[in-house]
Amino acid sequence: QVDYSTLPTPKTPRPDDPQEERVQLREMWEMASVLSFFYQFHYELALPEFEADELETALMGERVSELLSSIHVTLLLGIHHKSIDTITPATWVYKLA
């Protein structure tokens, strides 16, 4: 199991209200861009299927989510060939550091 507590955390304070945080995410052009990219290329990149609200929830979470790890690893496997067979959602942080 990966100890995510040693990873850097965002410096931006989070809103106290989870709904406010969700609204902030939905107002970001970056979020719309990422969702559009995933929608356009999810078949070509073999990304897991998920809904926008699932990604929002994962991004709002206090811990690293399985969805985010899966997306991250899938994208990395598409561009990175170092130790490709040993990169998993549990090991990508350390393998690619």
N, C-alpha and C positions, 0 to 999 in steps of 0.2 A: 504494500500500500504506500502511496506517495504522501509525504508530509507537505501539504500545501501551505502550512503556516509559515514556512521559511521564504515563500515567494513574496515579491513586493506587492503592496496593495495600492489601489488608486488614491491619489492625494485629494481628489474632489470630495467634499462632504456629501453624503447621501441625504436626501429628504427623509424626514421622519415618517411621512405618510407614503406607504407603498404605492398607492394610486397616483400620487404626485410624481413619484419616480417613473411609473409607467407612462404617464402623460409626457414627461420630459423626454423619455426614449422615443416616443411616437412623434415628437416634434423635431427630432434631429434629422437633418438631411442624410447624415452618415448611416443611420439605421435604415432609412428608405433605400439607400444605395446598396447596402449589404443584402437586404432582403431581395432586391431586384436581381442582384448578381446570383444569389443562391437559387432564385426561381428560374433564371435563364439557363444556368449551367449545372443544376443538380444532377441531371442524368449523366452528362459527360464526366462529371467529377465523382460520380457514385456517392454523393452525399446522402446522409440519412434523410428520410422524409420527416418534416416537422412543420408546424404552423407558426405563424409570426408570433402569436402570443406565447408559444412554448419557448421561443428564443428570447423574448422579452423577460419571461419568468426566469430563465437560466441566467441572463445577464444581471438580473436584479438580485440573484441569490448571494448569500454570504459565502458559500463554498463553491468550488469548481464543480460544475454539473457534468453528468455523463454526456448530455447532448453537446455541450461546448467542447468537451474532450474529443468526442467522436468527430465533430466537424473539423476541429483543429488537426487531428491526426490524419483524417482523410485528405485535407488540403496539403499537409506536409508530405504525405506519401506521393502525391502527384508531382511534387517539385523537388524532392530531396531523395537522393539515392544512397546516402551513407547509412549503413545498418538498417536498411529498409525493412528487413524481415523481423527486426526486434523492436520496432517502434509500435507502441500500443498506447491507448489512452492513459494507462498508469505509468508509462515510462518515458513519454515524449519529452517532458520537461528536462530530464537528466540526460537523455540520449543526444539531444540537439543543443545542449547548452555549450 
